[in-house]
Amino acid sequence: MITTDFVPGSPCRLDLGAPDTGAAAGSYRSVFGWEYRPAGPEAGGYGVFRLDGEGVAGVAAGGGTVRTGPKDAEGTGRLALCADPAGAGFVVLAPARG
């Protein structure tokens, strides 16, 4: 279950990169019952999946890359360095359990 309360080991945000958001929306609708709502053309193809009116995940056109990782981050957890389709870098971190 996705929640606004932090629960160790649980996802805090789910986003999907898919080359065909319409096909992805159909798949997730049939498997999970999620409704897809596009955020509009200014959002660059981004949209939100909803269940019972609540946002449960996001989806956008794919095309990003993994630059490095996943790898251990000196006791902090595991991380991967990534880039979005425009080349902007970001880090994905799974905190260490402890």
C-alpha positions in Angstrom: 0.0 0.0 0.0 1.3 3.4 -0.8 1.1 5.9 2.0 2.2 9.4 2.9 3.7 8.0 6.1 7.2 6.7 5.7 7.3 2.9 6.3 10.9 1.4 6.1 11.2 -0.9 3.1 8.0 0.4 1.3 7.9 2.5 -1.8 7.5 6.2 -1.3 6.7 7.0 -5.0 6.3 4.9 -8.0 6.8 6.2 -11.5 6.9 4.2 -14.7 8.8 5.1 -17.9 7.0 3.6 -20.9 7.4 4.2 -24.6 3.6 3.9 -25.1 1.7 5.4 -22.1 -1.6 4.5 -23.6 -0.7 0.8 -23.8 0.8 0.9 -20.2 -2.4 2.6 -19.0 -4.5 -0.3 -20.5 -2.3 -2.9 -18.9 -2.4 -1.4 -15.5 -6.1 -0.8 -15.8 -6.7 -4.5 -16.6 -4.3 -5.9 -13.9 -4.8 -3.5 -11.0 -8.0 -1.6 -11.9 -6.1 1.7 -12.0 -7.5 4.6 -13.9 -5.1 6.8 -15.9 -5.4 10.6 -16.1 -2.9 12.4 -18.3 -1.6 15.7 -16.8 -1.9 17.5 -20.2 0.5 18.4 -23.0 2.5 20.8 -20.9 3.5 17.8 -18.6 5.4 16.1 -21.5 3.3 13.0 -21.5 3.2 12.5 -17.8 0.1 11.2 -16.1 -1.1 9.7 -12.9 -2.7 6.3 -12.2 -5.5 6.5 -9.7 -7.4 3.9 -7.6 -10.6 4.9 -5.9 -9.7 8.6 -6.6 -6.3 8.5 -5.0 -3.0 8.7 -6.9 -1.0 5.5 -6.7 1.7 5.9 -9.4 2.9 8.1 -12.2 3.8 7.3 -15.8 5.7 9.1 -18.5 7.3 8.4 -21.9 10.5 6.4 -21.3 13.9 7.2 -22.7 16.1 7.8 -19.6 19.3 5.9 -18.9 21.1 4.4 -16.0 24.6 5.9 -15.8 26.0 3.9 -12.9 24.8 1.2 -10.6 23.1 -0.1 -8.7 25.9 -0.2 -6.3 26.6 0.0 -2.5 26.8 3.4 -1.0 29.1 3.0 2.0 26.5 1.8 4.6 23.9 4.3 3.4 22.2 1.8 1.1 22.2 1.0 -2.6 22.0 3.7 -5.3 21.9 4.2 -9.0 22.8 7.3 -11.0 20.3 8.0 -13.8 19.5 10.6 -16.4 16.1 11.6 -17.7 15.5 11.8 -21.5 16.8 15.4 -21.6 20.0 14.3 -19.8 19.3 15.8 -16.3 20.9 13.5 -13.7 19.3 12.2 -10.6 19.9 9.5 -8.0 17.7 6.6 -6.9 18.5 5.4 -3.4 17.3 2.4 -1.5 18.3 3.1 2.2 20.2 0.5 4.1 18.1 -1.5 6.6 19.2 -1.1 10.1 
